[in-house]
């Protein structure tokens, strides 16, 4: 029974139905035993982690480790930004137990949460603050977390300054929690990886431009683009684009390239309303794939197919593409996303969905 509970708890964690080991353990125990379970019959967190790692190896193979160096270098970059708060890296990015969707966990020490958020604000970093009430054995209390949405998601735990020398017990192993300071982590990475690999990767991490923030910056001006009410009774181009995105997500929720085309197909209207397709593609540049570029480039042609006004030869060329069906689906979403007064996602919600989809699905 112990192994069954461990496997079920691991499945809950791996599928992200729950985020805490204790919560996963208790939910799995109720499902397996269908009643009260003695504490001695419950698996340890370490046993559950081993099951999670086994699932990661089964479903992700070695690819789960491909991004470990990148995540570690991102952690180092963030620790440098927050150096005055004496950051400590902890968790899977330090130990190497990463899997799809792993966070980068860092503890920072400050008696003022606003001081930490001010440091993030100065760098233009987007974040949310969460105060979590935890009620589990040995770890009850209120914890303050700062969640950062970047190429990889961060969870910063803000602890009191007086706790900087306090080493907590690991909830997984029951031993003192593994952690490293900025200097220790820097040295660890330099000793673990080839020098050129480390230096090149760090330079990339420090100079990386967040493509999702680029998308958002291009989308925001569309709110001021009022469209011809004959064709667009819904109003501005941003509202229209978000309607199209929602409709596309209902159809193909895991196709990031298609969803990006749906969201970004009209970004050029804020740049050159007379040739918005080409203007949009030039602005997006290499921040989108060739497939997304093709879908955006031909979405107006697909609209003409729906109207029956596109020439036979041009239609034939489009039909030769393996993405023709998705192109026509985009055209239908574009046509249907013109409803006045309907509820649509906020731009930030759409960007966050795409960011998470990109990270979760690689």
C-alpha positions, 0 to 999 in steps of 0.5 A: 500500500505504501508504494501505491500511495507514493505512486499516486502522490507522485502522479498528483505532483507530476500532473501539477494537480497539487503543489505540496508533498504533504497535500499530495500524500494525504490526497493519495492516501485517501484515494488508495485506502478510502479511509484512515491511514496510519502515519507509519503506512505513509511514504516519505517525501523522499520516496515520493520524489523518487517516484516523481523522478521516475515519471520524469525519466519515463515521460521526458527522458534526458531532455529534462536535464537539457535545460538544467544549466540554463536554469542554474544560470538564470538562478545565478543572474537573479541572485546577483540582482538580489545580492543585497538580500543574501540570496540562497538557492535551494530546491531542484535546480540546485540538487539537479532533480528538475522535471518539466515545469520545475520552478527556480527556488531562491530564499532571500532575507529581508525585513521589508518585502517592499525592498525586495519588490523595489529591486525587482521593479528597478530591473523591470521584472514582473512578479506577483506576491503571495502570502501562503498559509501552510498548515502541515506538521513541522512547517505551519505558518504564513510564508511570503512568496514572490512569483516571477514570470520569466523564461523560467518561473521563479519562486522567491521565499522572503524570510526574516533577516535574522534567519539568514544563518538558520538552516531548515530541515528539508521537507523531502529528506528530513536532513538539513536543507541543501542551499548555497549562497551566491558565492558558493553557487558561482563557484559550484557552477564554475567547477561543474561546467566547462569554462566556455560553456559557463561563460557563454551560457551566462552571457546569454542569460544576462542578455536574453530578451523576454519574447513574451514581454516583446509580444505584450509591448507590441499588443498594448497599442492596439487598444487605441486602434479603432476599427471600421464598425462595418467590419469590426463592431466589437471596437478596438483591435486589442479586444478583437485580438483577445477574442480571436485568441480565446476562440483559438485556445478553445480549439487547439489549446496546446498549439503554441505556434497557432495560438501566437498567430491568433493573438499577434495576427493584427499587431501591425495595425498599430504600426502601418494600418495600410499594410498591417500584415507585413508591418507586423511580421517585420516587428515580430522578426525572429521572435516567432517561428516560421510556422507562426509567420506563415499563418500570420502572413496568409490569414487575410488570404484565408479570409478571402477563401471564406468569402470565395474571393481568392483566386483558384491558383492562390488557393491551390498554393495555400492548400499545398501546405501541411498547415492549411487546416490550421490557417482556415481555423485561424480565419474562422476565429478571426471572423468570429472574434468580432462580437460586441460586449462579449467577455474576453481574456485580459492581455496579461492572462493571454501572455501568461497562458502562452508563457506557461504553455511554452515552458510546460511543453518545451 
